[in-house]
Amino acid sequence: MDIFGNPGSQAQILEAVRTDTGLRTVLLSGPSYVGKRAFILQTLKAYLEEPDLLSVDHSMAGARDASFFCSSAPVFSSYRAILVDGADQLSDAAQDAYLRLCEEPRGASRIFLIAEDEGHLAPALFSRMENVTRWSTLRPSEMDSFIESQPVTEDVEARRLCAGRPGLYLAMLGKPEYAELYSHAVRRLDGTDSSCVLSAPDAVRALKSGRSPERDAVALVCRKAALSLAGHVGHAGLHFRIRCLLAFSSLLTKVPSTNAEIHWQSTVLWAPM
């Protein structure tokens, strides 16, 4: 599978995986849905045999599995690799566990962390990263190449709203409710259509509990709508509504268990017009 954009970052990862660079700890940092996880996972699977690769989430159970995995020697490969997704969501205890793995190497092993916001890593753990590969959203020409590789016609609205994130483009592809959400949010913010306050938009009401591309797409669209009016000169009510919408967007991603429709009603709809 081709991963578009970030050619320099891809080259760094290829070198870290395929060569004996001596690197044991690598951090892939940058926005979600730009191909970080897909690229590192596909690269590791191409280089290592399955018994020598462990992919875990940000839970404490994942940290325990990683510690046990590192205690064994490689089976078929030159080293064993641990891939930690969502490293910026690790608890303090889990970060301490990975810090111990970094400080007390166990055999031939390498640790790859994926984080959307490296600032959420504890300084001690971040300082142990021997290589930090930073990823960014795709440039327009890179999005052109990505969209041309797809078997369906370009969705102009999905491209406009995804902000250079191919993963979110695919989540919004062919779904007009995201463009409707953007329009709904802007009208709510500037007060031009009071009828839109009666209920949450379809894209919000359809969300289920738990992190998902759809939830992240709604959060991004709401953030774009808020920022589109953030520079306007307006009264205090406008600025308060913008803050409410940004708070709603942030909560969707930081607390995946929250009920999106209820939170929309309690924060966005009740903000004064």
N, C-alpha and C positions, 0 to 999 in steps of 0.2 A: 504494500500500500504506500503510495506517495504521500509524503507530508510536505506541505507547501510553506514557504517562508522560513525566516530565521536560518539561512544557510551557514552563517558563522557558528551559531550555537549547535547546529546539527554536526558540523565538522568536529567541534570540541568533544561532543559526546561520542562520536565514532572513535576518536583517538583514545578517550578514557576507557572505552569498553574493549577495543580490539588490540591495544598495544600494552606492552609491559612498561607503563609510565611510572609505576610506583605509587600512583594515586589510589587511596583506599576509600576516600569519602568525597562524594560529588553531590552538589545541590543544583537542581534545575528550578530556577525561580522565574516567575512571571505570570501574566494573566492566564486564567483558565480558558479552556476550549481553543487553544492555539496549536495544539499538537504535541505538547511536552511529553505527556504520559504515553501517547500512542507511539511516538518515535523511540523513546528509551526502551519501552517494552518490546517493540518489534526488533530493535537492535540487539537487545540482550537475548531474545529467543533465537535469533539467527546465529549468535556466537556461542551461546552456552547450551548444554544439554538440559532437558527439563528438570532432572533431579538437583541441579545446581543453581536453580533460580527460585527465589521465594518472593512473591508479591503480597504485601500486607497493607492494611489501612492504618488509620491514625489511632486505633484503639490500644489500650494497655495489653490486651490479649495479643495483638499484632507484635508488640514489643517483646513479649515473652517468647512468641514463636521465633522471632528473629534471633534472640539470644541463643535459643536451643539450636537453631539452624546453623549458626556460626560455630558451634562447638564440634561440628563434624567436618571432616576433610572433603574436598571435592570428589565427586564420584566419577564423572567422565570429562570434566573440564579442568582448565588450569586454575580456576578460582570459583568460589561460590559468590553469588550476588543477591543482595536484598534490595528490593524496590519498595520504598515507603511512600505511599500516596497520601496527600493531605498533611504533610509534615507540619504545616503552620497551624494545624488544629490539634497537635499532640498535647496531652496533659503534661503538667510539670513532671509527674512520675515517669511517664513514657519518655519524655525528653531526657531525663536522668538515665534511663535504661540505655538509650542509644548513645548517650555521652560515654557511658562505661564501655560500650562496644568500640567506640572510637578511640578511647584512651588505652584500652587493653585488647589489642588485636588478637583474634583467635584464628590462627591458621591463615590460609589463603582465602580471604573474603573481601568483598567491596560493598560499600553501602551507598545507595543512590536515593536521595531524598527529593521529593517533588513538593514545591510550596508555591502558592499564589502570592503570599506576602511574606517575604523572608524576615521582615521586622518582627513577626510573631515568634520566631525561634529565640530561645534563650541565648544570650551572648556567648555563654560557654560552649553550647553546641554549635552555634554558627562559626565560632572561631576554629572549630575542628574540621570545617569543610576545606579540603585541600584544593577544590576546584568549584567555583560558582559560575554556572552557565545561565546567563539571563536571556529570557525569551520575551518577545514583544508581539503585539497584535500585527496582523499582516498589512503590508502596504497595498495601495490600490492595484498595482500591477500583479502582486502576488495573489490577491483575491480574484483578479481576472483569470489567472491560470487555474486556481482552484475551481472556480465556477465552471470554466470551460471543460474541466475534467469530469463534471457531473453529467449523468445521463438525461437530465431534465433541463428545461429552459430556465434561465435566470429569473429569480424572484427579486424584483427591484426593491420592494419594501423590506424583505428579509435582509438583503444586503445593506440597505441604509441603516437598519436598526441593530445589526449584529456587531457593528463597530470593529470590523476586521477579525472576528473570531469565527473560523470555519465551523467549529462544533455547534455554535449557537445559530449560525446560518442554517445548518441542517435541521436544527430543532424548530426553526420558524418557517422553514420552506413550505410554501403552499398553505399557510395558515393565516388568513386575514385577521384573525382575532388579535394578533400582536400589533398590527398597524392601528386597529380600532382602539386598543388599549392606549397607545401613544396619543391618539387624538382625544380620547376620553380624558386622559390625565391632563393634557394641556388645557382643555376646556374647563376642567375642574379648577386648575390653578389660576387661570386668568378670569374666571367667573363669567365667561361668555355664554355658558349653557347650564343653567341651574338644574335642568331636568336630569343631567347625568349624575346627580348626587343620589338618586333613588336606590341604586344597587351597584354592586361591584361588577366590573366588566367580565365578560365570558372567560378571558384568559386567566383572571384571578380566581373565579369561582371553580374553574376546572382543576386547580392545583390540588394534589394530594400531599399528605405529610411525607417528609423526607427530602433529601437533596436530590435534585433532578435537573436535566437540561432545561425543562420547561419552567421550573421555578427560577433558575438563574436567568432565563430569558426574560421573564416578567420583571425581575429585579433590575436588569439592565435597561429595559425599555422605560421603566418608571424613573430610573436615574437620568436617562437621556432627556426625558420630558422635563424633569425638574431643572436640569442644568441649562436647558434651552431658554428658560425664562429667568435664570438666576442673575443675569447681568442687567435685566430690565429695571428701570426706575419705577418703583411702585410703592403702594402703601404697606404698612406693617402686616396687614392680613395676607397679602401675596407672599411676603417673605416667610411668614409662619407656615402657610400651606406648602411652600417649597420644602421647608425643613421637615414637615410631617411626611411628605412623599419620600424624601431621602431616608427618613427613619424607617419607613415601611420597606423600602428597597433593601436597606441594610439588614433588617431583621429576617427577611426571607432567606438570606444566605447564611447568616450567622446562627439562626435558631431554626433549623429545618423542620422541627416538629410543630412549629406554630401553625395555627389555622389561618391561612392567608385571607379568606373572606372576612372572618371575624376581625382580624387585625386591620384590614382595609376600612371596615365600617367604624372601628373605634378610633382610628387615627386620621385617615384621609377624609372620610365623609363628614366627620364632626368638626373638622377645622373650619373656623368662621369664614364666610364669604365676604 
